[in-house]
Amino acid sequence: MEQITLEGVLSHAVLDSISNFWFRHLEDDHVIVPGIEDATPWFSQSDAYDQECLDKFGALLELMKLIQPSSADIIAAAKPCTPLHWISLIILLDQLPRNCFRDAKTGIVFTLFDKLALEVATQALKLNIPAEEQVRFKLVYRFWFYMPMEHSERLEVQESLTKAHSDMWHDYEMLLEESVDRWDSTLAQYRAVLMGRKDSFEQFRSTMQGICESKKDILYRFGRFPQRNDALGRSSTLEEIKWLKES
């Protein structure tokens, strides 16, 4: 019987299938500047969408649960060679487990997959992948590089996230402010889309900033995310219990 290996299940074709599935609903202009509504499939719980994720990628996640690979093992097996390959790995580790392991199964998201996702994303950042032309000014791709940081309970990671987001927003502000004459034809196209969808951009940015600030406030207050306590077998303090009831 042929042995199943990480290399065999993390081919470039598999990575392409992840990004094709995850971004399938987006129009070209919305890849550059998404609207809040574009994020609905990802961040609004849907039994039908969860089932699709399970059908397509559940077996791969179960294999990872079984073999408990390191992030280095995953990167070596997948051999990501494009920014979208890196994004697919991050989505596989950071997002798809949230669709596939809900309720009583959620603990594995925090104990295994979030750690792997953060390490893979950190490596992508070390390689400066978000600055590559394929993703730098395509917001719907770029913000995924930072999502694993958003899920971390470590305050220093959250502070690094604030800096990473600041750098990202600065790129877009520069694109808004500079003359088209300064850019090549591709960047001029990105700028034209950004100018035409400026309201959507501002709404998306404001929403992201609000969510991240809220999470950071929770960590400053409790030192952890109390909503994870049950899944992780942690006892909640009285203050956390009160907050959970009010949230």
MARBA-3410 file (N, C-alpha, C, O; in Angstrom, 1 decimal):
247
0.8,-1.2,0.0,0.0,0.0,0.0,0.9,1.2,0.0,1.8,1.4,0.8 ~ 0.6,2.2,-0.9,1.4,3.4,-1.0,1.2,4.3,0.2,0.1,4.5,0.6 ~ 2.4,4.7,0.7,2.4,5.6,1.9,2.0,7.0,1.5,2.5,7.5,0.5 ~ 1.1,7.6,2.3,0.7,9.0,2.1,1.7,9.9,2.7,2.0,9.7,3.9 ~ 2.2,10.9,2.0,3.2,11.8,2.5,2.8,13.2,2.3,1.8,13.5,1.6
3.4,14.1,3.1,3.1,15.5,3.0,3.3,16.0,1.6,2.6,16.8,1.0 ~ 4.5,15.6,1.0,4.8,16.0,-0.4,3.7,15.6,-1.4,3.4,16.3,-2.3 ~ 3.1,14.4,-1.1,2.1,13.9,-2.0,0.8,14.7,-1.9,0.0,14.8,-2.9 ~ 0.5,15.3,-0.8,-0.8,16.0,-0.6,-0.7,17.5,-0.6,-1.7,18.2,-0.5 ~ 0.5,18.0,-0.6,0.7,19.5,-0.7,1.4,19.9,-2.0,2.3,20.7,-2.0
0.9,19.3,-3.0,1.4,19.7,-4.4,1.0,21.1,-4.7,0.1,21.7,-4.1 ~ 1.6,21.7,-5.7,1.2,23.0,-6.2,-0.2,23.0,-6.7,-0.9,24.0,-6.6 ~ -0.6,21.9,-7.3,-2.0,21.7,-7.7,-3.0,21.9,-6.6,-4.0,22.5,-6.7 ~ -2.6,21.3,-5.4,-3.5,21.4,-4.2,-3.5,22.8,-3.7,-4.5,23.4,-3.4 ~ -2.3,23.5,-3.7,-2.3,24.9,-3.3,-3.1,25.8,-4.2,-3.8,26.6,-3.8
-3.0,25.5,-5.5,-3.9,26.3,-6.5,-5.3,26.0,-6.2,-6.2,26.9,-6.3 ~ -5.7,24.8,-5.9,-7.1,24.5,-5.6,-7.6,25.2,-4.4,-8.8,25.6,-4.3 ~ -6.8,25.4,-3.4,-7.2,26.2,-2.2,-7.5,27.6,-2.6,-8.5,28.2,-2.2 ~ -6.5,28.3,-3.3,-6.8,29.7,-3.6,-7.9,29.9,-4.6,-8.7,30.8,-4.5 ~ -8.1,28.9,-5.5,-9.2,29.0,-6.5,-10.5,28.9,-5.7,-11.5,29.6,-6.1
-10.6,28.0,-4.8,-11.8,27.9,-4.0,-12.1,29.1,-3.1,-13.2,29.6,-3.1 ~ -11.1,29.5,-2.4,-11.2,30.6,-1.4,-11.6,31.9,-2.1,-12.4,32.7,-1.5 ~ -11.1,32.2,-3.2,-11.3,33.5,-3.9,-12.2,33.4,-5.1,-12.3,34.4,-5.9 ~ -12.9,32.4,-5.2,-13.7,32.1,-6.4,-14.8,33.1,-6.7,-15.3,33.3,-7.8 ~ -15.3,33.8,-5.6,-16.5,34.7,-5.7,-16.1,36.1,-6.0,-17.0,37.0,-6.2
-14.8,36.4,-6.2,-14.4,37.8,-6.3,-14.2,38.2,-7.8,-13.6,37.5,-8.6 ~ -14.7,39.4,-8.1,-14.4,40.0,-9.3,-13.0,40.6,-9.3,-12.5,40.9,-8.2 ~ -12.5,40.9,-10.5,-11.1,41.3,-10.6,-10.8,42.6,-9.7,-9.8,42.7,-9.0 ~ -11.7,43.6,-9.9,-11.5,44.8,-9.1,-11.6,44.6,-7.6,-11.0,45.4,-6.9 ~ -12.4,43.6,-7.2,-12.5,43.4,-5.8,-11.3,42.6,-5.2,-11.2,42.6,-4.0
-10.5,42.1,-6.1,-9.2,41.5,-5.6,-8.3,42.6,-5.2,-7.6,42.5,-4.2 ~ -8.3,43.7,-5.9,-7.5,44.9,-5.6,-8.1,45.6,-4.4,-7.4,46.0,-3.4 ~ -9.4,45.9,-4.4,-10.1,46.6,-3.3,-11.4,45.8,-3.0,-12.4,46.0,-3.6 ~ -11.3,44.9,-2.0,-12.6,44.2,-1.6,-13.5,45.1,-0.9,-13.2,46.1,-0.3 ~ -14.8,44.7,-0.9,-15.8,45.3,0.0,-16.1,44.4,1.1,-15.7,43.2,1.1
-16.7,44.9,2.2,-17.0,44.1,3.3,-17.8,42.9,3.0,-17.6,41.8,3.6 ~ -18.7,43.0,2.0,-19.5,41.9,1.6,-18.7,40.7,1.0,-19.1,39.6,1.0 ~ -17.5,41.0,0.5,-16.7,40.0,-0.1,-16.1,39.0,0.9,-15.8,37.9,0.6 ~ -16.1,39.5,2.2,-15.5,38.7,3.3,-16.6,37.8,3.9,-16.3,37.0,4.8 ~ -17.8,37.9,3.5,-18.9,37.2,4.1,-18.7,35.7,4.1,-18.9,35.0,5.1
-18.3,35.0,3.0,-18.1,33.6,3.0,-17.1,33.1,4.0,-17.1,32.1,4.6 ~ -16.1,34.0,4.3,-15.0,33.6,5.2,-15.3,33.8,6.6,-14.8,33.0,7.5 ~ -16.0,34.8,7.0,-16.2,35.2,8.4,-17.6,35.1,8.9,-17.9,35.5,10.0 ~ -18.5,34.6,8.1,-19.9,34.3,8.6,-20.1,32.8,8.5,-20.0,32.2,7.4 ~ -20.5,32.2,9.6,-20.6,30.8,9.7,-21.8,30.3,8.8,-22.9,30.8,8.9
-21.5,29.3,8.0,-22.5,28.7,7.1,-22.3,27.2,7.0,-21.2,26.8,6.7 ~ -23.3,26.5,7.4,-23.2,25.0,7.3,-22.8,24.5,6.0,-22.0,23.6,5.8 ~ -23.4,25.1,4.9,-23.1,24.7,3.6,-21.6,24.9,3.2,-21.0,24.1,2.6 ~ -21.1,26.1,3.6,-19.7,26.5,3.3,-18.8,25.6,4.1,-17.8,25.1,3.5 ~ -19.1,25.4,5.3,-18.3,24.5,6.1,-18.2,23.1,5.5,-17.1,22.5,5.5
-19.3,22.6,5.0,-19.3,21.3,4.4,-18.5,21.2,3.2,-17.8,20.2,2.9 ~ -18.5,22.3,2.4,-17.6,22.3,1.2,-16.2,22.3,1.6,-15.4,21.5,1.0 ~ -15.8,23.0,2.7,-14.4,23.0,3.1,-14.1,21.6,3.6,-13.0,21.1,3.3 ~ -15.0,20.9,4.3,-14.7,19.6,4.8,-14.5,18.6,3.6,-13.6,17.8,3.6 ~ -15.4,18.7,2.6,-15.4,17.8,1.5,-14.1,18.0,0.7,-13.5,17.0,0.2
-13.6,19.2,0.6,-12.5,19.5,-0.3,-11.1,19.3,0.5,-10.2,18.8,-0.1 ~ -11.1,19.7,1.7,-9.8,19.8,2.4,-9.8,19.1,3.8,-8.8,19.1,4.5 ~ -10.9,18.5,4.2,-11.0,17.9,5.5,-10.0,16.8,5.7,-9.3,16.6,6.7 ~ -9.8,15.9,4.6,-8.9,14.8,4.7,-7.4,15.3,4.9,-6.7,14.7,5.6 ~ -7.1,16.4,4.2,-5.7,16.9,4.3,-5.5,17.4,5.8,-4.4,17.2,6.3
-6.5,18.1,6.3,-6.3,18.6,7.7,-6.3,17.4,8.7,-5.5,17.5,9.7 ~ -7.0,16.4,8.5,-7.0,15.2,9.3,-5.6,14.5,9.3,-5.1,14.0,10.3 ~ -5.0,14.5,8.1,-3.7,13.9,8.0,-2.7,14.8,8.8,-1.8,14.2,9.4 ~ -2.8,16.1,8.7,-1.9,16.9,9.5,-2.1,16.7,11.0,-1.1,16.7,11.8 ~ -3.4,16.5,11.4,-3.6,16.2,12.8,-2.9,14.9,13.2,-2.4,14.8,14.3
-2.9,13.9,12.3,-2.3,12.6,12.6,-0.8,12.7,12.7,-0.2,12.1,13.6 ~ -0.1,13.4,11.7,1.3,13.3,11.7,2.0,14.5,12.4,3.2,14.4,12.7 ~ 1.2,15.5,12.8,1.7,16.6,13.6,3.0,17.2,13.0,4.0,17.2,13.6 ~ 3.0,17.7,11.7,4.2,18.2,11.1,4.6,19.5,11.7,3.8,20.2,12.3 ~ 5.9,19.8,11.5,6.3,21.2,11.9,6.1,22.1,10.7,5.8,21.7,9.6
6.2,23.4,11.0,6.0,24.4,9.9,7.1,24.2,8.8,6.8,24.4,7.6 ~ 8.3,23.9,9.3,9.4,23.6,8.3,9.1,22.4,7.5,9.4,22.4,6.3 ~ 8.5,21.4,8.0,8.1,20.2,7.2,7.1,20.6,6.2,7.2,20.2,5.0 ~ 6.1,21.4,6.6,5.1,21.8,5.6,5.6,22.7,4.5,5.3,22.4,3.3 ~ 6.5,23.6,4.8,7.1,24.5,3.8,7.9,23.6,2.8,7.9,23.8,1.6
8.7,22.7,3.4,9.6,21.9,2.6,8.8,21.0,1.7,9.2,20.7,0.5 ~ 7.6,20.5,2.2,6.8,19.6,1.3,6.1,20.4,0.2,6.0,19.9,-0.9 ~ 5.6,21.6,0.6,4.8,22.3,-0.4,5.6,23.1,-1.4,5.2,23.3,-2.5 ~ 6.8,23.5,-1.0,7.7,24.2,-1.9,7.0,25.4,-2.5,6.9,25.5,-3.8 ~ 6.4,26.3,-1.7,5.7,27.5,-2.3,6.7,28.3,-3.1,7.7,28.7,-2.7
6.2,28.6,-4.4,7.1,29.4,-5.3,6.4,30.6,-5.8,7.0,31.4,-6.6 ~ 5.2,30.9,-5.4,4.5,32.2,-5.7,3.9,32.7,-4.5,3.6,32.0,-3.5 ~ 3.6,34.0,-4.4,2.8,34.6,-3.3,1.5,33.8,-3.0,1.2,33.6,-1.8 ~ 0.8,33.4,-4.1,-0.5,32.7,-3.8,-0.3,31.4,-3.2,-1.1,30.9,-2.5 ~ 0.9,30.7,-3.5,1.1,29.5,-2.8,1.3,29.7,-1.3,0.7,28.9,-0.5
2.0,30.7,-0.9,2.1,31.1,0.5,0.8,31.4,1.1,0.5,30.9,2.2 ~ 0.0,32.1,0.4,-1.4,32.5,0.9,-2.2,31.2,1.1,-2.9,31.1,2.1 ~ -2.1,30.3,0.1,-2.9,29.0,0.2,-2.5,28.2,1.5,-3.3,27.7,2.1 ~ -1.2,28.2,1.7,-0.7,27.5,2.9,-1.3,28.2,4.2,-1.7,27.5,5.1 ~ -1.3,29.5,4.2,-1.8,30.2,5.4,-3.3,29.9,5.6,-3.7,29.7,6.7
-4.0,30.0,4.5,-5.5,29.7,4.5,-5.7,28.3,5.0,-6.6,28.0,5.8 ~ -4.9,27.3,4.5,-5.1,25.9,4.8,-4.9,25.8,6.4,-5.6,25.0,7.0 ~ -3.9,26.5,6.9,-3.6,26.3,8.3,-4.4,27.2,9.3,-4.7,26.8,10.4 ~ -4.7,28.4,8.8,-5.3,29.4,9.7,-6.8,29.5,9.6,-7.5,29.7,10.6 ~ -7.4,29.3,8.4,-8.8,29.5,8.1,-9.6,28.2,8.0,-10.6,28.0,8.6
-9.1,27.3,7.1,-9.9,26.1,6.9,-10.1,25.3,8.1,-11.2,24.7,8.3 ~ -9.2,25.2,9.1,-9.5,24.5,10.3,-10.7,25.1,11.1,-11.4,24.4,11.8 ~ -10.9,26.4,11.0,-12.0,27.0,11.6,-13.3,26.7,11.0,-14.3,26.7,11.7 ~ -13.3,26.3,9.7,-14.5,25.8,9.1,-14.7,24.3,9.3,-15.9,23.9,9.4 ~ -13.6,23.6,9.5,-13.7,22.1,9.6,-13.8,21.6,11.0,-14.3,20.5,11.2
-13.3,22.3,12.0,-13.3,21.9,13.3,-14.1,22.9,14.2,-13.5,23.8,14.8 ~ -15.4,22.7,14.3,-16.2,23.7,15.1,-16.6,23.0,16.4,-16.5,21.8,16.6 ~ -17.2,23.8,17.3,-17.8,23.4,18.5,-16.8,22.6,19.3,-15.7,23.1,19.7 ~ -17.1,21.3,19.7,-16.3,20.5,20.6,-14.9,20.2,19.9,-14.0,19.8,20.7 ~ -14.8,20.3,18.6,-13.5,20.0,18.0,-12.6,21.2,17.8,-11.5,21.1,17.3
-13.0,22.4,18.3,-12.3,23.6,18.0,-10.9,23.7,18.7,-10.0,24.4,18.2 ~ -10.7,22.9,19.7,-9.4,23.0,20.4,-8.2,22.8,19.6,-7.2,23.5,19.7 ~ -8.3,21.9,18.6,-7.1,21.6,17.7,-6.7,22.8,16.9,-5.6,22.9,16.5 ~ -7.7,23.7,16.6,-7.4,24.9,15.9,-6.4,25.7,16.6,-5.4,26.2,16.0 ~ -6.6,25.9,17.9,-5.7,26.7,18.7,-4.4,26.0,19.1,-3.4,26.7,19.2
-4.4,24.7,19.3,-3.2,24.0,19.8,-2.3,23.6,18.7,-1.1,23.4,19.0 ~ -2.8,23.4,17.5,-1.9,22.9,16.5,-1.9,23.9,15.3,-0.8,24.4,14.9 ~ -3.0,24.1,14.7,-3.1,24.8,13.4,-2.7,26.3,13.5,-2.0,26.8,12.6 ~ -3.1,27.0,14.6,-2.7,28.4,14.7,-1.2,28.6,14.8,-0.7,29.5,14.3 ~ -0.6,27.7,15.6,0.9,27.7,15.7,1.6,27.6,14.4,2.5,28.3,14.0
1.1,26.6,13.6,1.7,26.3,12.3,1.5,27.5,11.4,2.4,27.9,10.6 ~ 0.3,28.0,11.4,-0.1,29.1,10.5,0.8,30.3,10.8,1.3,31.0,9.9 ~ 1.0,30.6,12.1,1.8,31.8,12.5,3.3,31.6,12.0,3.9,32.6,11.6 ~ 3.8,30.4,12.2,5.2,30.2,11.8,5.3,30.2,10.3,6.3,30.8,9.8 ~ 4.4,29.7,9.5,4.5,29.8,8.0,4.3,31.3,7.6,5.1,31.7,6.7
3.4,32.0,8.2,3.3,33.4,7.9,4.5,34.2,8.2,4.9,35.1,7.5 ~ 5.1,33.9,9.4,6.3,34.6,9.8,7.5,34.4,8.8,8.2,35.3,8.5 ~ 7.6,33.1,8.2,8.6,32.9,7.2,8.3,33.6,6.0,9.2,34.2,5.3 ~ 7.0,33.7,5.6,6.7,34.5,4.4,7.0,36.0,4.6,7.5,36.6,3.6 ~ 6.8,36.5,5.7,7.2,37.9,6.0,8.7,38.1,6.0,9.2,39.1,5.5
9.4,37.1,6.5,10.9,37.2,6.5,11.4,37.2,5.1,12.4,37.9,4.8 ~ 10.7,36.5,4.2,11.1,36.5,2.8,10.5,37.7,2.0,10.7,37.9,0.8 ~ 9.8,38.6,2.7,9.2,39.8,2.1,8.2,39.5,1.0,8.1,40.2,0.0 ~ 7.5,38.3,1.1,6.6,37.9,0.1,5.4,39.0,-0.1,5.0,39.2,-1.2 ~ 4.9,39.6,1.0,3.8,40.6,0.7,4.2,41.8,-0.1,3.3,42.5,-0.6
5.5,42.0,-0.3,5.9,43.2,-1.1,6.0,42.8,-2.6,6.3,43.7,-3.4 ~ 5.8,41.5,-2.9,5.9,41.2,-4.3,4.7,41.7,-5.1,3.6,41.8,-4.6 ~ 5.0,42.0,-6.4,4.0,42.7,-7.2,2.7,42.0,-7.3,1.6,42.6,-7.4 ~ 2.7,40.7,-7.3,1.5,39.9,-7.4,0.5,40.1,-6.3,-0.7,39.9,-6.5 ~ 1.0,40.6,-5.2,0.1,40.7,-4.0,0.1,42.1,-3.3,-0.8,42.4,-2.6
1.2,42.9,-3.5,1.4,44.1,-2.8,0.2,45.0,-2.8,-0.2,45.5,-1.7 ~ -0.4,45.2,-3.9,-1.6,46.2,-4.1,-2.9,45.4,-4.4,-3.8,46.0,-5.0 ~ -2.9,44.2,-4.0,-4.2,43.4,-4.0,-4.6,43.1,-2.6,-4.2,42.0,-2.1 ~ -5.4,43.9,-2.1,-5.7,43.9,-0.6,-6.3,42.5,-0.2,-6.0,42.0,0.9 ~ -7.1,42.0,-1.1,-7.8,40.7,-0.7,-6.8,39.5,-0.6,-7.2,38.5,0.1
-5.7,39.7,-1.2,-4.6,38.7,-1.0,-3.7,39.1,0.2,-3.4,38.3,1.1 ~ -3.3,40.3,0.2,-2.2,40.7,1.1,-2.6,40.6,2.6,-1.8,40.2,3.4 ~ -3.9,40.9,2.9,-4.2,40.9,4.4,-4.1,39.5,5.0,-4.0,39.4,6.2 ~ -4.1,38.5,4.2,-4.1,37.1,4.7,-2.7,36.8,5.3,-2.6,36.0,6.2 ~ -1.6,37.4,4.9,-0.3,37.2,5.4,-0.3,37.5,6.9,0.5,37.0,7.7
-1.2,38.4,7.3,-1.1,38.9,8.7,-2.2,38.3,9.6,-2.2,38.5,10.8 ~ -3.1,37.5,9.0,-4.2,37.0,9.8,-3.8,36.0,10.9,-4.4,36.1,12.0 ~ -2.8,35.2,10.7,-2.3,34.4,11.9,-1.9,35.2,13.1,-2.0,34.7,14.2 ~ -1.3,36.4,12.8,-0.9,37.2,13.9,-2.1,37.7,14.7,-2.1,37.8,15.9 ~ -3.2,38.0,14.0,-4.4,38.4,14.6,-5.0,37.4,15.6,-5.6,37.7,16.5
-4.7,36.1,15.3,-5.3,35.0,16.1,-4.4,34.7,17.3,-4.7,33.8,18.1 ~ -3.2,35.3,17.4,-2.3,35.0,18.5,-2.7,35.6,19.8,-3.2,36.7,19.8 ~ -2.5,34.9,20.9,-2.7,35.4,22.2,-1.5,36.1,22.8,-1.5,36.5,24.0 ~ -0.4,36.2,22.0,0.8,36.9,22.5,0.7,38.4,22.2,0.6,38.7,21.0 ~ 0.8,39.2,23.2,0.7,40.7,22.9,1.8,41.2,22.0,1.5,42.1,21.2
3.0,40.6,22.1,4.1,41.1,21.2,3.8,40.8,19.8,4.2,41.6,18.9 ~ 3.0,39.7,19.5,2.6,39.4,18.1,1.6,40.4,17.7,1.6,40.8,16.5 ~ 0.6,40.7,18.6,-0.4,41.7,18.2,0.2,43.1,17.9,-0.2,43.8,17.0 ~ 1.3,43.4,18.7,1.9,44.7,18.4,2.6,44.6,17.0,2.7,45.6,16.3 ~ 3.2,43.5,16.7,3.8,43.3,15.4,2.8,43.4,14.3,3.0,43.9,13.2
1.6,42.9,14.6,0.5,43.0,13.6,0.1,44.4,13.3,-0.1,44.8,12.2 ~ 0.1,45.3,14.4,-0.3,46.7,14.2,0.7,47.3,13.3,0.4,48.1,12.4 ~ 2.0,47.0,13.5,3.1,47.6,12.6,2.9,47.1,11.2,3.0,47.9,10.2 ~ 2.6,45.8,11.0,2.5,45.2,9.6,1.3,45.8,8.9,1.4,46.2,7.7 ~ 0.2,46.0,9.6,-1.0,46.7,9.0,-0.7,48.1,8.7,-1.1,48.6,7.6
0.0,48.8,9.5,0.4,50.2,9.3,1.2,50.3,8.0,1.0,51.2,7.2 ~ 2.2,49.4,7.8,3.0,49.4,6.6,2.1,49.1,5.3,2.3,49.7,4.3 ~ 1.1,48.2,5.5,0.2,47.9,4.4,-0.6,49.1,4.0,-0.8,49.4,2.9 ~ -1.2,49.7,5.0,-2.1,50.9,4.8,-1.3,52.0,4.2,-1.8,52.8,3.3 ~ 0.0,52.1,4.6,0.9,53.2,4.0,1.1,53.0,2.5,1.1,54.0,1.8
1.2,51.8,2.1,1.3,51.5,0.7,0.1,52.0,-0.1,0.2,52.6,-1.2 ~ -1.1,51.7,0.4,-2.3,52.1,-0.2,-2.5,53.7,-0.2,-3.0,54.2,-1.2 ~ -2.1,54.3,0.9,-2.1,55.7,1.0,-1.2,56.4,-0.1,-1.5,57.4,-0.7 ~ 0.0,55.8,-0.2,0.9,56.2,-1.2,0.3,56.1,-2.6,0.5,57.0,-3.4 ~ -0.3,55.0,-2.9,-1.0,54.8,-4.2,-2.1,55.8,-4.4,-2.3,56.3,-5.6
-2.8,56.2,-3.4,-3.8,57.2,-3.5,-3.3,58.6,-3.8,-3.9,59.4,-4.5 ~ -2.2,58.9,-3.2,-1.6,60.3,-3.2,-0.7,60.6,-4.4,-0.7,61.7,-4.8 ~ 0.0,59.6,-4.9,0.9,59.8,-5.9,0.3,60.0,-7.3,-0.8,59.5,-7.5 ~ 0.9,60.8,-8.1,0.5,61.0,-9.5,0.6,59.7,-10.3,1.5,58.9,-10.1 ~ -0.4,59.5,-11.2,-0.4,58.3,-12.1,0.9,58.2,-12.9,1.4,57.1,-13.2
1.4,59.4,-13.2,2.6,59.4,-14.1,3.8,58.8,-13.4,4.8,58.4,-14.1 ~ 3.8,58.6,-12.1,4.9,58.0,-11.4,4.9,56.5,-11.5,5.9,55.9,-11.1 ~ 3.8,55.9,-12.0,3.6,54.5,-11.9,3.7,53.8,-13.3,3.4,54.5,-14.3 ~ 4.0,52.6,-13.4,3.9,51.9,-14.6,2.5,51.5,-14.9,1.6,51.8,-14.0 ~ 2.2,50.9,-16.0,0.8,50.7,-16.4,0.0,49.8,-15.4,-1.2,50.1,-15.2
0.7,48.8,-14.9,0.0,47.9,-13.9,-0.4,48.7,-12.7,-1.5,48.6,-12.2 ~ 0.6,49.4,-12.1,0.3,50.2,-10.9,-0.7,51.3,-11.1,-1.5,51.6,-10.2 ~ -0.7,51.9,-12.3,-1.7,52.9,-12.6,-3.1,52.3,-12.7,-4.0,52.9,-12.3 ~ -3.2,51.0,-13.1,-4.5,50.3,-13.1,-4.9,50.1,-11.6,-6.1,50.3,-11.3 ~ -4.0,49.6,-10.8,-4.3,49.4,-9.4,-4.8,50.8,-8.8,-5.8,50.8,-8.0
-4.2,51.8,-9.1,-4.5,53.1,-8.5,-5.9,53.5,-9.0,-6.7,54.1,-8.3 ~ -6.2,53.3,-10.3,-7.5,53.6,-10.9,-8.6,52.9,-10.1,-9.7,53.4,-9.8 ~ -8.4,51.6,-9.9,-9.4,50.8,-9.1,-9.6,51.3,-7.7,-10.7,51.5,-7.2 ~ -8.4,51.6,-7.1,-8.5,52.1,-5.7,-9.2,53.5,-5.6,-10.0,53.7,-4.7 ~ -9.0,54.3,-6.6,-9.7,55.6,-6.6,-11.2,55.4,-6.8,-12.0,56.1,-6.2
-11.5,54.5,-7.7,-12.9,54.2,-8.0,-13.7,53.5,-6.9,-14.9,53.6,-6.7 ~ -12.9,52.8,-6.0,-13.5,52.0,-4.9,-13.0,52.6,-3.6,-12.8,51.8,-2.6 ~ -12.7,53.8,-3.5,-12.1,54.4,-2.3,-13.1,54.2,-1.1,-12.6,53.9,0.0 ~ -14.4,54.4,-1.3,-15.3,54.2,-0.1,-15.2,52.8,0.4,-15.2,52.6,1.6 ~ -15.2,51.8,-0.5,-15.1,50.4,-0.1,-13.8,50.1,0.6,-13.7,49.4,1.6
-12.7,50.8,0.1,-11.4,50.6,0.8,-11.4,51.2,2.2,-11.0,50.5,3.1 ~ -12.0,52.4,2.4,-12.0,53.0,3.7,-12.9,52.1,4.7,-12.5,52.0,5.8 ~ -13.9,51.6,4.2,-14.8,50.8,5.0,-14.1,49.5,5.4,-14.2,49.0,6.5 ~ -13.4,48.9,4.4,-12.7,47.6,4.7,-11.6,47.9,5.7,-11.4,47.1,6.7 ~ -10.8,49.0,5.5,-9.8,49.3,6.5,-10.3,49.6,7.9,-9.8,49.1,8.8
-11.4,50.4,7.9,-11.9,50.7,9.2,-12.4,49.5,10.0,-12.2,49.4,11.2 ~ -13.0,48.6,9.2,-13.5,47.4,9.9,-12.4,46.5,10.4,-12.5,46.0,11.5 ~ -11.4,46.3,9.6,-10.2,45.6,10.0,-9.6,46.2,11.2,-9.2,45.5,12.2 ~ -9.4,47.5,11.2,-8.8,48.2,12.3,-9.6,48.0,13.6,-9.0,47.8,14.7 ~ -10.9,48.1,13.5,-11.8,48.0,14.6,-11.7,46.6,15.2,-11.6,46.4,16.5
-11.7,45.5,14.4,-11.6,44.2,14.9,-10.3,43.9,15.6,-10.3,43.3,16.6 ~ -9.2,44.4,15.0,-7.9,44.1,15.6,-7.7,44.9,16.9,-7.1,44.4,17.8 ~ -8.2,46.1,17.0,-8.1,46.9,18.2,-8.9,46.2,19.3,-8.5,46.1,20.5 ~ -10.1,45.7,18.9,-10.9,45.0,19.9,-10.2,43.8,20.5,-10.3,43.5,21.7 ~ -9.6,43.0,19.6,-8.9,41.8,20.0,-7.7,42.2,20.9,-7.4,41.5,21.9
-7.0,43.2,20.6,-5.9,43.6,21.4,-6.3,44.1,22.7,-5.7,43.9,23.8 ~ -7.5,44.8,22.8,-8.0,45.3,24.1,-8.4,44.1,25.0,-8.1,44.1,26.2 ~ -8.9,43.0,24.4,-9.2,41.8,25.2,-8.0,41.2,25.8,-8.0,40.8,26.9 ~ -6.9,41.2,25.0,-5.6,40.6,25.5,-5.0,41.5,26.6,-4.5,41.0,27.6 ~ -5.1,42.8,26.4,-4.6,43.7,27.5,-5.4,43.5,28.8,-4.8,43.6,29.8
-6.7,43.2,28.6,-7.5,43.1,29.8,-7.3,41.7,30.5,-7.2,41.6,31.7 ~ -7.3,40.6,29.7,-7.3,39.3,30.3,-6.0,38.5,30.1,-5.8,37.5,30.7 ~ -5.2,39.0,29.1,-4.0,38.2,28.8,-4.2,37.0,27.9,-3.3,36.2,27.7 ~ -5.4,36.8,27.5,-5.8,35.7,26.6,-7.2,36.0,26.1,-7.9,37.0,26.4 ~ -7.7,35.1,25.2,-9.0,35.2,24.6,-9.9,34.3,25.4,-9.9,33.1,25.3
-10.8,34.9,26.3,-11.6,34.0,27.2,-12.6,33.1,26.4,-12.9,32.1,26.9 ~ -12.9,33.6,25.2,-13.9,32.8,24.4,-13.3,31.4,24.0,-14.0,30.5,23.5 ~ -12.0,31.2,24.2,-11.3,30.0,23.9,-11.2,29.0,25.1,-10.8,27.9,24.9 ~ -11.6,29.5,26.2,-11.3,28.8,27.5,-11.9,27.4,27.4,-11.2,26.4,27.8 ~ -13.2,27.3,27.1,-13.8,25.9,27.1,-13.1,25.0,26.1,-12.9,23.8,26.5
-12.8,25.5,24.9,-12.2,24.6,23.9,-10.8,24.1,24.4,-10.4,23.0,24.0 ~ -10.2,24.9,25.2,-8.8,24.6,25.6,-8.8,24.0,27.0,-7.7,23.7,27.5 ~ -9.9,23.8,27.6,-10.0,23.2,28.9,-9.5,24.2,30.0,-9.0,23.7,31.0 ~ -9.6,25.5,29.8,-9.1,26.4,30.7,-10.2,26.9,31.6,-11.4,27.1,31.2 ~ -10.0,27.1,32.9,-11.0,27.6,33.8,-11.1,29.2,33.6,-10.1,29.8,33.5
-12.3,29.7,33.5,-12.5,31.1,33.4,-12.6,31.8,34.7,-13.1,31.2,35.7 ~ -12.0,33.0,34.8,-12.1,33.8,36.0,-13.5,34.4,36.1,-14.3,34.3,35.1 ~ -13.8,34.9,37.3,-15.2,35.5,37.4,-15.3,36.7,36.5,-16.4,36.9,35.9 ~ -14.3,37.5,36.3,-14.3,38.6,35.4,-14.5,38.1,34.0,-15.3,38.7,33.2 ~ -13.9,37.0,33.6,-14.1,36.5,32.2,-15.5,36.0,32.1,-16.1,36.2,31.0
-16.0,35.3,33.1,-17.4,34.7,33.0,-18.4,35.9,32.8,-19.3,35.8,32.0 ~ -18.2,37.0,33.5,-19.1,38.1,33.4,-18.9,38.7,32.0,-20.0,39.0,31.3 ~ -17.7,38.8,31.5,-17.5,39.4,30.1,-18.1,38.5,29.1,-18.7,39.0,28.1 ~ -17.9,37.2,29.2,-18.5,36.2,28.2,-20.0,36.3,28.2,-20.6,36.2,27.1 ~ -20.6,36.5,29.3,-22.1,36.6,29.3,-22.6,37.9,28.7,-23.6,37.9,28.1
-21.8,38.9,28.8,-22.2,40.2,28.3,-21.8,40.4,26.8,-22.3,41.3,26.1 ~ -20.9,39.6,26.3,-20.4,39.7,24.9,-21.4,39.2,23.9,-21.1,39.2,22.7
END
